[in-house]
Amino acid sequence: MKKLLKGGMIINADGRQLADILIDGEKIAKIGTDLNSEGAEVVDVSGKLLFPGFIDAHTHFDLDVCNTTTADDFYTGGKSALRGGTTMVIDFACPNKGESLQYGLDLWHKKADGKTACDYGFHMTIDDWNDEIIAELPKMFEQGISSFKMYMTYPAMMIGDEAMFNALRKMKELGGIAGVHCENAGVIDALIAEHKAEGKLSPASHPECRPSVLEAEAISRLLKMAEVADVPVVIVHLSSEDGLREVEAARARGQKVYVETCPHYLLLKDSLYSLPDFNGAKYVCAPPLRKEADNNALWVALNDGSVQTVSTDHCSFTLKQKDAGRDDFTKIPGGMPGVETRGVLLYTYGVSKGRISAERMVELLSTAPAKLYGAYPRKGCIAEGSDADIVVYDPDGTSKITAADQVCNVDYAPYEGYEIAGHIARVYLRGKLSVDEGTVLDDRGGQYIPRAKCCL
């Protein structure tokens, strides 16, 4: 059945218009004023903001890590994402060292297919570099995988500089894009050893062992490798002003560098690690939370275009799972929930507070990730012919974030008590009303979305 969303303010990255949207099946058929409503269900959205469905290009659902598995699988994580206005996630297929890329991709399809509320795609993690991996890479593109993740830290996942450089060369040859976790593993390990020797085992030691200069050093090293390889790269979950300065230096040399950050690096501070009663464990993630100056620098970077996307790095664990590191902070599984609150946080603390425009919010949450990861214009915009992924946002009223209200499989909320301006009233996924006033109506309606190459 056709649907006519009537009288809403459409917000795209390149502007806004007060207009109607005619949805036919899964697609946006027409945008205009006073559209013919014959044969269509008419939905009054006057006074509402209409955003393209948000895309979270950095989630970790159903991931085995730190001798446990993330609290959210694709079922609970997908529901949480959709409730928060995210109509597509791009998760990470993570084969272990020694396993093939195809094995990893097949495994992640098994985890997600038929179980996910929102649409989804996969990045492919490269944690090894050999002839078998090299031979498999073209086959990934054939299956809609055009982006790859590499680590400069974590022994089980990291690759050395030679392998990193060769992988970057291969990205240039194939037209892929690499996203890299940038931290200096060797110095982090040395600092951890020092803290353990001194009996400093609480969560407060976590940021002390992963200072921002070590993120900046790794970013600098990566960008110099990328300069020699002559290929663009993505700095994922950039957390610090120090890191931003390295990106600025590379861009001044003429390099193309894409930057992703996350809401927790915009809104939370490292003082949280010193909370009593082990509450600091809730916020253990890598890179760690930073200082207020870093928060402020990242907000400026969001507004001036230095940062291209805001994702969540959603990697959730319950308090019981976090408790595994009560006597040793290095055993706390790292990560936080985020998919359910990303949109309302960016609207409230970005748009409502005048830090960014609503159009810029759409660029960060929808359009840029769609272009960067090859899903545009099917995703990432409200346009004729695009998927009818639409977030209906009511800007009126206020509420507060609470753990009791969330649908993700976690028993705490990093932003507990944060006030929110307005709320997500409805979410349409490919034309179907899938969330209505916080209730997820279709919890398994997501599809795999094969992606093309970067067009940002």
Wavefront OBJ file of the C-alpha trace (Angstrom):
o trace
v 0.000 0.000 0.000
v 1.114 3.529 -0.731
v 1.746 5.961 2.112
v 1.702 9.739 1.994
v 3.648 11.509 4.724
v 2.059 14.924 4.653
v 3.338 18.290 5.813
v 6.699 17.439 7.381
v 9.977 19.326 7.193
v 12.354 17.184 5.133
v 15.965 17.564 6.254
v 18.693 16.433 3.872
v 22.403 17.159 4.090
v 22.102 19.779 1.342
v 19.016 21.587 2.599
v 15.456 21.369 3.825
v 11.971 21.687 2.379
v 8.440 21.580 3.674
v 6.884 18.905 1.482
v 4.970 15.646 1.246
v 6.573 12.258 0.640
v 4.784 9.571 -1.351
v 6.014 6.075 -0.553
v 5.232 3.237 -2.941
v 6.325 -0.129 -1.610
v 9.895 0.137 -0.349
v 10.839 3.279 -2.265
v 10.220 7.005 -2.171
v 8.110 7.580 -5.285
v 7.620 11.346 -5.210
v 8.398 14.428 -3.139
v 6.383 17.616 -3.525
v 3.576 19.776 -2.213
v -0.094 18.815 -2.254
v 0.586 15.378 -3.699
v -2.347 13.235 -4.789
v -3.337 11.017 -1.888
v -5.638 8.709 -3.846
v -5.074 5.097 -2.832
v -2.576 6.035 -0.142
v -2.599 5.920 3.635
v -2.226 9.554 4.679
v 0.011 10.210 7.678
v 0.003 13.712 9.120
v 3.583 14.642 10.041
v 3.080 18.390 10.261
v 5.378 19.947 12.839
v 7.777 17.009 12.567
v 11.306 16.798 11.187
v 11.877 14.060 8.615
v 15.425 12.698 8.562
v 16.867 10.021 6.273
v 17.265 6.802 8.227
v 20.482 6.928 10.218
v 23.386 4.636 9.334
v 25.679 3.367 12.083
v 28.857 2.278 10.335
v 30.544 0.889 13.448
v 28.816 -1.778 15.543
v 29.933 -5.020 17.152
v 27.022 -7.429 17.615
v 27.464 -11.056 18.699
v 31.236 -10.691 19.007
v 33.386 -13.016 21.104
v 35.889 -10.937 23.069
v 37.644 -11.103 26.457
v 36.395 -14.657 27.099
v 32.785 -13.572 26.736
v 30.320 -12.496 24.035
v 28.807 -9.065 23.598
v 25.483 -8.684 25.372
v 23.746 -7.614 22.175
v 23.440 -9.987 19.260
v 21.928 -8.971 15.938
v 18.408 -9.453 17.291
v 18.640 -7.225 20.377
v 21.183 -4.890 18.807
v 19.110 -4.479 15.669
v 15.981 -3.678 17.678
v 17.909 -1.141 19.721
v 19.348 0.456 16.590
v 15.995 0.723 14.832
v 14.330 2.203 17.909
v 17.042 4.856 17.856
v 16.366 5.779 14.230
v 19.181 3.711 12.735
v 17.809 1.895 9.712
v 21.150 0.352 8.704
v 24.195 -0.820 10.622
v 27.529 -1.912 9.219
v 28.990 -4.497 11.565
v 32.385 -6.202 11.419
v 32.919 -9.746 10.204
v 35.875 -10.873 12.302
v 37.568 -14.137 11.298
v 40.292 -15.239 13.687
v 43.892 -15.469 12.570
v 44.193 -18.565 10.410
v 40.565 -18.464 9.271
v 39.568 -17.396 5.774
v 37.750 -14.174 4.989
v 34.958 -16.223 3.434
v 34.568 -18.225 6.637
v 34.236 -14.983 8.591
v 31.696 -13.534 6.182
v 29.613 -16.714 6.173
v 29.683 -16.801 9.973
v 28.465 -13.222 10.270
v 25.683 -13.863 7.781
v 24.625 -16.780 9.963
v 24.585 -14.490 12.993
v 22.520 -11.776 11.265
v 20.374 -13.170 8.468
v 16.687 -13.327 9.411
v 17.355 -12.018 12.925
v 17.909 -8.287 12.488
v 15.359 -5.482 12.756
v 17.301 -2.970 10.653
v 19.149 -3.374 7.379
v 22.805 -4.320 7.668
v 26.108 -4.727 5.907
v 29.561 -5.896 6.934
v 33.076 -4.556 6.960
v 35.703 -7.313 6.724
v 38.407 -7.421 9.387
v 41.937 -8.143 8.167
v 43.945 -9.563 11.066
v 46.461 -11.485 8.970
v 48.217 -10.942 5.646
v 49.192 -13.813 3.368
v 48.623 -15.139 -0.141
v 45.286 -16.699 0.815
v 43.915 -13.435 2.191
v 45.146 -11.515 -0.856
v 43.441 -13.981 -3.198
v 40.149 -13.684 -1.311
v 39.861 -9.902 -1.378
v 38.304 -9.581 -4.882
v 35.671 -12.139 -3.849
v 34.652 -9.872 -0.967
v 33.824 -7.073 -3.399
v 31.701 -9.503 -5.421
v 29.639 -10.100 -2.258
v 29.116 -6.426 -1.441
v 32.055 -5.906 0.928
v 34.044 -2.796 -0.038
v 35.467 -1.722 3.336
v 38.015 -3.375 5.580
v 39.103 -2.958 9.211
v 42.637 -3.204 10.560
v 44.067 -2.801 14.044
v 47.294 -1.276 15.308
v 46.618 -2.677 18.789
v 45.207 -5.890 20.378
v 47.586 -8.853 19.840
v 44.858 -11.176 18.548
v 43.818 -8.741 15.826
v 46.661 -6.350 15.006
v 48.948 -6.560 12.011
v 52.412 -5.054 11.691
v 53.452 -2.047 9.656
v 54.666 -4.075 6.670
v 51.385 -5.961 6.424
v 49.446 -2.735 6.972
v 51.292 -1.006 4.145
v 50.813 -3.935 1.763
v 47.111 -4.036 2.622
v 46.820 -0.312 1.909
v 48.492 -0.857 -1.473
v 45.911 -3.550 -2.185
v 43.074 -1.184 -1.232
v 44.340 1.255 -3.864
v 44.477 -1.495 -6.486
v 40.983 -2.820 -5.740
v 39.236 0.444 -4.878
v 38.505 -0.500 -1.289
v 38.643 1.660 1.806
v 40.371 0.721 5.064
v 39.281 1.843 8.518
v 41.992 1.585 11.148
v 42.003 1.480 14.956
v 44.974 3.690 15.818
v 46.785 3.210 19.136
v 50.444 2.383 19.833
v 50.293 -1.201 21.093
v 53.867 -1.495 22.342
v 53.832 1.548 24.587
v 50.355 0.686 25.883
v 51.632 -2.758 26.895
v 54.612 -1.180 28.663
v 52.380 1.219 30.593
v 50.021 -1.592 31.572
v 52.961 -3.610 32.898
v 54.075 -0.613 34.982
v 50.612 -0.118 36.453
v 50.266 -3.789 37.317
v 53.687 -3.826 38.990
v 52.587 -0.870 41.122
v 49.268 -2.520 42.022
v 47.220 0.078 40.141
v 44.467 -2.219 38.923
v 41.288 -0.107 39.043
v 39.452 1.352 36.020
v 41.197 4.676 36.740
v 44.370 3.154 35.267
v 42.707 2.504 31.919
v 43.039 6.034 30.436
v 46.496 6.444 31.976
v 47.724 3.471 29.940
v 46.165 4.703 26.692
v 46.921 8.466 26.580
v 45.886 10.533 23.600
v 49.482 10.968 22.410
v 49.575 7.223 21.696
v 46.476 7.536 19.542
v 48.095 10.491 17.776
v 51.367 8.617 17.219
v 49.553 5.696 15.612
v 47.458 8.034 13.457
v 50.617 9.798 12.301
v 52.297 6.490 11.456
v 49.246 5.200 9.583
v 48.867 8.407 7.597
v 52.493 8.390 6.532
v 52.059 4.800 5.323
v 48.897 5.846 3.491
v 50.777 8.771 1.933
v 53.395 6.426 0.489
v 50.688 3.981 -0.609
v 48.766 6.915 -2.140
v 45.409 5.796 -0.773
v 42.661 7.349 1.392
v 41.993 5.862 4.834
v 39.404 6.134 7.594
v 40.455 6.889 11.164
v 37.777 5.092 13.167
v 36.536 6.291 16.570
v 38.954 9.222 16.796
v 38.847 10.446 20.392
v 41.279 13.309 20.876
v 42.413 16.763 19.857
v 45.928 15.310 19.515
v 44.605 12.892 16.913
v 42.802 15.658 15.041
v 46.040 17.620 14.717
v 47.705 14.667 12.959
v 44.804 14.456 10.521
v 45.041 18.178 9.833
v 48.762 17.831 9.097
v 48.130 15.013 6.615
v 45.384 16.948 4.872
v 47.732 19.920 4.606
v 50.095 17.595 2.710
v 47.285 16.852 0.276
v 46.085 13.523 1.659
v 42.471 12.391 1.710
v 41.607 11.259 5.231
v 38.161 10.389 6.565
v 37.441 10.670 10.287
v 34.806 8.955 12.401
v 34.080 9.822 16.013
v 31.487 8.623 18.526
v 29.000 10.272 20.914
v 30.964 9.219 23.997
v 33.985 11.187 22.804
v 31.744 14.229 22.441
v 29.868 14.004 25.728
v 31.698 11.889 28.335
v 34.969 12.541 30.177
v 37.743 10.399 31.625
v 36.880 11.442 35.194
v 34.148 8.781 35.005
v 36.820 6.080 35.368
v 37.374 7.225 38.958
v 33.766 6.689 40.041
v 33.460 4.623 43.254
v 32.175 1.054 43.554
v 33.685 -0.052 40.248
v 31.234 2.124 38.297
v 34.113 3.355 36.168
v 34.104 -0.053 34.473
v 30.924 0.922 32.624
v 32.955 3.335 30.525
v 35.990 1.207 29.698
v 36.478 1.335 25.938
v 39.373 1.897 23.566
v 40.383 4.532 22.873
v 39.287 5.683 26.339
v 37.227 8.734 27.185
v 39.234 11.965 27.129
v 39.191 15.488 28.594
v 36.667 18.286 28.178
v 39.081 20.021 25.796
v 38.919 16.965 23.539
v 35.106 16.977 23.671
v 35.084 20.617 22.632
v 37.630 20.150 19.842
v 35.574 17.322 18.377
v 32.383 19.394 18.403
v 34.215 22.097 16.464
v 35.477 19.431 14.055
v 31.936 18.142 13.541
v 30.770 21.597 12.592
v 33.667 22.587 10.326
v 33.759 19.320 8.371
v 36.969 17.889 9.824
v 34.993 14.851 11.021
v 32.925 13.030 8.396
v 30.817 10.554 10.388
v 29.525 9.844 13.887
v 29.126 6.138 14.652
v 28.755 4.385 18.006
v 31.293 1.550 18.212
v 28.413 -0.205 19.987
v 30.050 -3.086 21.856
v 27.880 -3.840 24.849
v 28.403 -5.838 28.024
v 26.329 -6.262 31.157
v 27.564 -5.170 34.570
v 28.175 -8.829 35.427
v 30.384 -9.189 32.368
v 32.262 -6.002 33.260
v 32.815 -7.420 36.745
v 35.349 -9.885 35.301
v 37.906 -7.102 35.637
v 37.138 -6.028 39.184
v 40.639 -7.021 40.309
v 42.417 -6.185 37.048
v 41.242 -3.406 34.736
v 42.777 -5.140 31.701
v 40.204 -7.926 32.076
v 37.221 -5.577 31.841
v 35.592 -6.254 28.455
v 35.897 -2.991 26.566
v 32.947 -1.272 24.996
v 29.639 0.469 25.640
v 26.118 0.460 24.222
v 25.200 3.342 21.945
v 22.974 2.546 18.957
v 19.745 3.445 20.719
v 20.759 6.962 21.748
v 23.058 8.265 18.993
v 20.387 10.181 17.073
v 18.691 11.845 20.034
v 22.056 12.781 21.563
v 23.298 14.425 18.354
v 20.024 16.268 17.963
v 19.890 17.419 21.586
v 23.521 18.296 22.249
v 24.385 19.233 18.686
v 21.407 20.753 16.884
v 19.372 22.058 19.834
v 22.425 23.639 21.443
v 23.502 25.308 18.214
v 26.744 23.364 17.774
v 25.707 21.922 14.411
v 22.799 22.413 12.024
v 20.160 19.771 11.411
v 21.539 19.433 7.883
v 25.008 18.769 9.271
v 23.553 16.152 11.606
v 22.070 14.372 8.588
v 25.434 14.530 6.828
v 27.173 12.946 9.835
v 24.584 10.278 10.631
v 23.188 9.391 7.210
v 24.606 10.859 4.020
v 28.364 10.702 4.616
v 28.357 7.107 5.907
v 26.199 6.068 2.938
v 28.652 7.669 0.507
v 31.784 6.555 2.339
v 30.676 2.936 2.418
v 28.973 2.619 -0.954
v 25.275 2.612 -0.030
v 24.359 5.997 -1.556
v 21.880 7.017 -2.968
v 19.893 3.933 -2.029
v 20.523 4.968 1.571
v 21.474 8.234 3.217
v 19.007 10.706 1.707
v 15.327 11.432 1.289
v 15.065 11.452 -2.494
v 12.886 10.000 -5.214
v 14.048 6.452 -5.941
v 15.821 5.989 -2.616
v 14.760 3.455 -0.015
v 11.964 4.862 2.124
v 14.046 4.883 5.305
v 12.633 7.822 7.245
v 12.924 8.996 10.841
v 9.982 11.117 11.991
v 11.326 13.339 14.768
v 9.066 15.311 17.085
v 11.135 18.274 18.321
v 8.711 19.165 21.118
v 8.978 18.103 24.746
v 11.808 16.650 26.789
v 12.619 13.332 28.424
v 15.551 11.650 30.140
v 17.625 8.646 29.144
v 17.264 5.719 31.542
v 18.466 2.131 31.434
v 14.939 0.997 32.275
v 13.611 2.449 29.019
v 16.106 0.917 26.594
v 15.590 -2.276 24.594
v 19.251 -3.197 24.187
v 20.373 -6.142 26.307
v 22.333 -4.070 28.836
v 21.515 -3.188 32.442
v 23.027 0.292 32.490
v 22.973 3.406 30.316
v 26.182 5.419 29.810
v 24.047 8.550 29.489
v 21.733 7.829 32.425
v 19.793 10.977 33.308
v 20.826 12.964 30.224
v 17.980 15.203 29.100
v 16.764 14.749 25.532
v 15.034 17.354 23.374
v 12.105 15.864 21.505
v 11.888 12.208 20.553
v 11.753 9.788 17.656
v 8.052 9.390 16.928
v 8.202 6.937 14.030
v 10.728 5.029 11.963
v 10.015 3.720 8.479
v 12.290 0.994 7.126
v 11.972 0.575 3.370
v 8.466 2.012 3.529
v 7.202 -0.072 6.423
v 6.288 1.533 9.729
v 8.712 -0.352 11.960
v 8.831 1.811 15.106
v 5.870 3.724 16.505
v 6.381 5.902 19.596
v 9.183 3.723 20.916
v 7.564 0.374 20.160
v 9.430 -1.796 17.652
v 6.729 -3.247 15.394
v 8.930 -5.405 13.163
v 11.913 -6.928 14.951
v 13.206 -9.075 12.069
v 12.568 -6.954 8.987
v 16.183 -6.146 8.159
v 17.947 -7.202 4.971
v 21.572 -7.544 3.960
v 22.615 -4.570 1.834
v 25.525 -5.264 -0.541
v 27.620 -2.142 -0.999
v 29.556 -0.549 -3.845
v 32.793 1.427 -3.576
v 33.302 4.704 -1.724
v 31.840 7.781 -3.442
v 32.559 10.437 -0.802
l 1 2 3 4 5 6 7 8 9 10 11 12 13 14 15 16 17 18 19 20 21 22 23 24 25 26 27 28 29 30 31 32 33 34 35 36 37 38 39 40 41 42 43 44 45 46 47 48 49 50 51 52 53 54 55 56 57 58 59 60 61 62 63 64 65 66 67 68 69 70 71 72 73 74 75 76 77 78 79 80 81 82 83 84 85 86 87 88 89 90 91 92 93 94 95 96 97 98 99 100 101 102 103 104 105 106 107 108 109 110 111 112 113 114 115 116 117 118 119 120 121 122 123 124 125 126 127 128 129 130 131 132 133 134 135 136 137 138 139 140 141 142 143 144 145 146 147 148 149 150 151 152 153 154 155 156 157 158 159 160 161 162 163 164 165 166 167 168 169 170 171 172 173 174 175 176 177 178 179 180 181 182 183 184 185 186 187 188 189 190 191 192 193 194 195 196 197 198 199 200 201 202 203 204 205 206 207 208 209 210 211 212 213 214 215 216 217 218 219 220 221 222 223 224 225 226 227 228 229 230 231 232 233 234 235 236 237 238 239 240 241 242 243 244 245 246 247 248 249 250 251 252 253 254 255 256 257 258 259 260 261 262 263 264 265 266 267 268 269 270 271 272 273 274 275 276 277 278 279 280 281 282 283 284 285 286 287 288 289 290 291 292 293 294 295 296 297 298 299 300 301 302 303 304 305 306 307 308 309 310 311 312 313 314 315 316 317 318 319 320 321 322 323 324 325 326 327 328 329 330 331 332 333 334 335 336 337 338 339 340 341 342 343 344 345 346 347 348 349 350 351 352 353 354 355 356 357 358 359 360 361 362 363 364 365 366 367 368 369 370 371 372 373 374 375 376 377 378 379 380 381 382 383 384 385 386 387 388 389 390 391 392 393 394 395 396 397 398 399 400 401 402 403 404 405 406 407 408 409 410 411 412 413 414 415 416 417 418 419 420 421 422 423 424 425 426 427 428 429 430 431 432 433 434 435 436 437 438 439 440 441 442 443 444 445 446 447 448 449 450 451 452 453 454 455 456
